[in-house]
Amino acid sequence: MASPTFAITRRVEFHETDAAGLMHFSNFYRWMEVCEHEWFRTTGLAMMSVAADGVRRGWPRREASCGFVRSLRCGDLVRVTGSVVEVGTASMGYEFVFEKDRAGKWTEVARGRMTTVHVRQDAEGRMEAEAVPAAVRAVLGAKS
């Protein structure tokens, strides 16, 4: 069973900064999603799938928030650690901690949360919540 936490490390790129030279706030949300997608990918889980009958399954976001403590600048090395903090019948809640490398010491710069819902979408585009798959619960360390 995989750990209920997962981390990615990346550098802030120039295009992710604003006119003040700081990482734009919207990128924190993107990086939360990147962390989640990499977590799924490394465990062999699909973020989205399409069945032979055309039914699509995926994880749209129900809610996301992020609080900022310190700024990030172009070139900063950042670690984003995601943790499963809540598992509902059809939803999963994550917490993400952003840490900046400051001379070999990781310092928290932001903390975010995201709730996703497992859904099925039929051929007409109607979406409805569907139970979190057992495989996802098992791989991400979530209790049934």
C-alpha positions in Angstrom: 0.0 0.0 0.0 1.3 3.5 -0.9 1.7 6.2 1.7 -1.2 8.6 2.2 1.4 11.4 1.4 3.2 12.2 -1.8 5.7 15.0 -2.7 6.9 16.6 -5.9 9.8 19.1 -6.1 10.1 21.7 -8.8 11.5 25.2 -9.5 9.5 28.3 -10.1 9.7 29.2 -13.7 9.8 32.8 -15.1 6.4 32.4 -16.8 4.8 31.5 -13.4 5.7 34.9 -12.0 3.9 38.2 -12.0 5.1 41.7 -12.7 6.5 42.0 -9.2 8.6 38.9 -9.8 6.6 36.7 -7.4 5.0 33.4 -8.3 1.4 34.2 -9.2 -1.1 32.9 -6.7 -3.0 30.9 -9.3 0.1 28.6 -9.8 -0.3 27.3 -6.2 -3.6 25.8 -7.3 -2.0 24.4 -10.5 0.8 22.9 -8.4 -1.7 21.2 -6.1 -3.3 19.6 -9.1 0.1 18.6 -10.5 1.0 16.9 -7.2 -2.3 15.0 -7.2 -1.9 13.9 -10.8 1.7 12.7 -10.3 0.5 10.8 -7.2 -2.1 9.0 -9.2 0.3 8.4 -12.1 3.0 6.9 -10.0 0.6 4.5 -8.4 -1.0 3.4 -11.7 -4.4 5.1 -11.0 -6.3 7.0 -13.7 -7.4 10.6 -13.1 -9.8 10.3 -16.0 -11.0 7.3 -18.0 -13.5 6.5 -20.7 -15.3 3.1 -20.8 -16.2 1.3 -24.0 -19.8 2.5 -23.6 -18.7 6.2 -23.6 -19.1 6.7 -19.8 -16.3 9.0 -18.6 -15.0 9.0 -15.0 -13.0 11.7 -13.3 -12.3 13.9 -10.3 -13.6 17.4 -10.7 -12.8 19.9 -7.9 -15.6 20.8 -5.5 -13.5 23.2 -3.4 -10.0 24.6 -3.2 -8.3 27.1 -1.0 -4.7 28.2 -0.3 -3.2 30.4 2.4 0.1 32.2 1.7 2.9 32.7 4.3 5.9 33.7 2.2 6.5 34.6 -1.4 8.2 32.5 -4.1 10.4 33.9 -6.8 11.7 32.7 -10.2 14.3 29.9 -9.6 13.2 29.0 -6.1 13.2 25.2 -5.4 9.9 24.2 -3.9 8.6 20.9 -2.4 4.8 20.3 -2.5 3.6 17.5 -0.2 0.0 16.3 -0.5 -1.8 14.3 2.1 -5.2 12.6 2.1 -7.0 14.2 5.0 -10.6 13.1 4.4 -12.3 10.3 2.5 -16.1 10.4 2.0 -18.3 8.1 0.1 -17.7 9.9 -3.2 -15.1 12.5 -2.3 -11.5 12.9 -1.2 -10.0 15.8 0.7 -6.3 16.7 0.4 -4.0 19.1 2.2 -0.9 20.5 0.4 2.1 22.0 2.1 4.4 24.2 0.0 8.0 24.5 1.3 10.9 26.5 -0.1 14.5 25.3 0.1 16.4 27.9 2.0 20.1 26.9 2.2 19.2 23.2 2.7 16.3 23.8 5.1 12.7 23.5 4.0 10.6 26.5 5.1 6.8 26.5 4.7 5.5 29.2 2.3 1.9 28.1 1.7 -0.7 25.6 2.7 -3.7 24.6 0.5 -6.7 22.3 0.6 -8.7 20.6 -2.2 -11.7 18.4 -2.3 -12.4 16.3 -5.3 -15.5 14.2 -6.2 -15.4 11.0 -8.1 -18.0 11.3 -10.9 -19.3 9.5 -13.9 -20.4 11.4 -17.0 -22.7 9.8 -19.4 -22.8 10.3 -23.2 -25.2 13.2 -22.8 -22.8 15.0 -20.5 -24.8 14.5 -17.2 -22.5 14.0 -14.2 -23.3 12.3 -11.0 -21.2 11.4 -8.0 -20.0 7.8 -7.8 -18.3 6.0 -4.9 -14.5 6.4 -4.5 -13.2 3.2 -6.2 -11.8 0.6 -3.8 -8.5 0.6 -5.8 -8.1 4.3 -5.1 -8.8 3.8 -1.4 -6.3 1.0 -1.2 -3.5 2.7 -3.1 -3.7 6.1 -1.5 -4.0 4.6 2.0 -7.6 5.7 2.5 -9.8 3.7 4.9 -13.1 2.3 3.6 
